Amino acid sequence: MNLEFDVLLKDVDESYPKKLDPAQIAVYISEKKANAFVQERKTHLVITADTIVSYNDEILGKPASPREARETLSKLSGSKHEVYTGVTLAHGDKQLSFFDRTEVYFRNITTEQIDYYIKHYNPYDKAGSYGVQDWIGLIAVEKIVGSYTNIMGLPTEKLYTALSSF
């Protein structure tokens, strides 16, 4: 998008109220992240985001172990899931939040393919245990309905429009 930016990281508690729907969860966590940058947003535009995966009304977070990654990818095999990304723009006291939703359809994948992915890639920092831009995205994703960049974790099309009006 030809924007200059710095990446800053802060530890933020990513817990959320259980009564929220997937879109609300993604926005809630992106706003928590934006609120962690109180000092930075006084002088800079802060952009934060959070991506979650929803499968049959279950939120599939980042796996903590190979077993959890295997269980998650087995659930996604041969089925549809939704990816939600919440984005927050913040500068001073001004704040704008939005979300995007994309449907992802996985073909059936074997246990061997799942194990290969877990061994050779990093599913542990990714909601739903996969990165669409990784090997598994190339072999497992049959179809998407919505934004590809949303699945990657930042819906750049919507972000560009929001930046223009912010």
C-alpha positions as CSV (number, residue, x, y, z in Angstrom):
1,M,0.0,0.0,0.0
2,N,3.1,2.2,-0.1
3,L,2.8,3.2,3.6
4,E,5.7,3.6,5.9
5,F,5.2,1.9,9.2
6,D,7.0,0.4,12.2
7,V,5.9,-2.9,13.9
8,L,5.6,-2.6,17.6
9,L,4.6,-5.5,19.9
10,K,3.1,-5.5,23.3
11,D,1.8,-8.4,25.4
12,V,-2.0,-8.0,25.5
13,D,-4.4,-10.3,27.3
14,E,-6.5,-11.8,24.4
15,S,-9.3,-13.1,26.6
16,Y,-12.9,-11.9,25.8
17,P,-16.4,-12.1,27.2
18,K,-17.9,-15.5,26.1
19,K,-21.2,-13.8,25.1
20,L,-19.6,-12.1,22.1
21,D,-20.1,-13.4,18.5
22,P,-17.0,-14.0,16.3
23,A,-17.0,-10.5,14.7
24,Q,-17.4,-8.9,18.1
25,I,-14.5,-11.0,19.6
26,A,-12.1,-9.9,16.8
27,V,-13.0,-6.2,17.2
28,Y,-12.9,-6.5,21.1
29,I,-9.4,-7.9,21.0
30,S,-8.2,-5.4,18.4
31,E,-9.5,-2.6,20.6
32,K,-7.7,-4.0,23.6
33,K,-4.5,-4.0,21.6
34,A,-5.0,-0.4,20.5
35,N,-5.6,0.6,24.2
36,A,-2.2,-0.9,25.1
37,F,-0.6,1.8,22.9
38,V,-1.8,4.8,24.9
39,Q,1.5,6.7,24.7
40,E,2.2,5.9,21.0
41,R,-1.3,7.0,19.8
42,K,-0.7,10.5,21.2
43,T,1.6,11.2,18.4
44,H,1.2,8.4,15.9
45,L,-1.6,6.6,14.1
46,V,-1.8,3.1,15.6
47,I,-3.3,0.2,13.7
48,T,-4.0,-3.0,15.5
49,A,-5.7,-6.2,14.4
50,D,-6.8,-9.6,15.7
51,T,-7.8,-12.6,13.6
52,I,-9.9,-15.5,14.8
53,V,-11.3,-18.7,13.2
54,S,-14.8,-19.9,13.7
55,Y,-15.9,-23.4,13.0
56,N,-19.4,-24.7,13.8
57,D,-19.8,-21.9,16.5
58,E,-16.4,-22.8,18.1
59,I,-13.6,-20.3,18.2
60,L,-10.3,-22.0,17.1
61,G,-7.5,-20.1,18.6
62,K,-3.7,-20.5,18.4
63,P,-2.7,-24.0,19.3
64,A,-0.4,-24.6,22.3
65,S,0.9,-27.9,21.1
66,P,1.3,-30.2,18.1
67,R,-1.7,-32.2,19.4
68,E,-3.9,-29.1,19.5
69,A,-2.7,-28.1,16.0
70,R,-3.5,-31.6,14.7
71,E,-7.0,-31.6,16.3
72,T,-7.8,-28.2,14.8
73,L,-6.6,-29.0,11.3
74,S,-8.4,-32.3,11.4
75,K,-11.6,-30.4,12.2
76,L,-11.1,-28.0,9.3
77,S,-10.3,-30.8,6.8
78,G,-13.2,-31.2,4.3
79,S,-15.2,-28.4,5.7
80,K,-16.0,-24.7,5.7
81,H,-14.9,-22.2,8.4
82,E,-15.0,-18.5,8.8
83,V,-12.1,-16.1,9.4
84,Y,-12.8,-12.8,11.1
85,T,-10.3,-10.0,11.5
86,G,-11.0,-7.0,13.7
87,V,-9.0,-3.8,13.0
88,T,-8.7,-0.7,15.1
89,L,-7.3,2.7,13.9
90,A,-6.4,5.0,16.8
91,H,-4.8,8.4,17.1
92,G,-5.2,10.5,20.2
93,D,-8.8,10.1,21.4
94,K,-10.1,9.2,18.0
95,Q,-10.7,5.5,17.3
96,L,-12.3,3.6,14.5
97,S,-12.9,-0.2,14.5
98,F,-14.3,-2.6,11.9
99,F,-14.1,-6.2,10.9
100,D,-14.0,-8.4,7.8
101,R,-15.3,-12.0,7.4
102,T,-14.1,-14.6,4.9
103,E,-15.4,-18.1,4.3
104,V,-12.7,-20.7,3.7
105,Y,-13.4,-24.2,2.3
106,F,-10.8,-26.9,2.9
107,R,-10.6,-30.0,0.9
108,N,-10.0,-33.3,2.8
109,I,-6.4,-33.5,4.0
110,T,-4.6,-36.5,5.3
111,T,-3.0,-37.0,8.7
112,E,0.3,-37.2,6.9
113,Q,-0.2,-33.8,5.3
114,I,-1.3,-32.3,8.6
115,D,1.8,-33.8,10.4
116,Y,4.1,-32.5,7.5
117,Y,2.7,-29.0,7.9
118,I,3.1,-29.0,11.7
119,K,6.7,-30.3,11.4
120,H,7.8,-27.9,8.7
121,Y,5.8,-24.7,9.4
122,N,4.7,-22.7,12.4
123,P,1.1,-23.2,13.3
124,Y,1.5,-22.0,16.9
125,D,1.1,-18.3,16.3
126,K,-1.9,-18.6,14.0
127,A,-5.6,-18.7,14.7
128,G,-7.0,-22.0,13.3
129,S,-3.5,-23.5,13.3
130,Y,-2.6,-22.4,9.7
131,G,-1.4,-19.6,7.5
132,V,-3.2,-19.5,4.2
133,Q,0.0,-18.2,2.6
134,D,1.9,-21.3,3.8
135,W,2.1,-24.7,2.2
136,I,-1.2,-25.9,3.7
137,G,-3.0,-23.0,2.1
138,L,-1.6,-24.0,-1.3
139,I,-2.8,-27.6,-1.0
140,A,-5.9,-27.5,1.2
141,V,-7.9,-24.4,0.4
142,E,-10.4,-25.2,-2.3
143,K,-12.3,-21.9,-2.3
144,I,-12.6,-18.6,-0.4
145,V,-15.5,-16.3,-0.4
146,G,-14.3,-12.9,0.6
147,S,-10.9,-11.3,1.2
148,Y,-7.7,-13.3,0.9
149,T,-5.8,-10.7,2.9
150,N,-8.3,-11.0,5.7
151,I,-7.4,-14.7,6.0
152,M,-3.7,-13.5,6.3
153,G,-4.7,-11.3,9.2
154,L,-5.2,-7.8,7.8
155,P,-8.0,-7.0,5.3
156,T,-6.0,-4.4,3.4
157,E,-8.8,-3.5,1.1
158,K,-11.0,-2.4,4.0
159,L,-8.0,-0.9,5.8
160,Y,-7.1,1.3,2.8
161,T,-10.7,2.6,2.7
162,A,-10.8,3.2,6.4
163,L,-7.5,5.1,6.4
164,S,-8.8,7.3,3.6
165,S,-11.7,8.4,5.8
166,F,-9.9,8.4,9.2
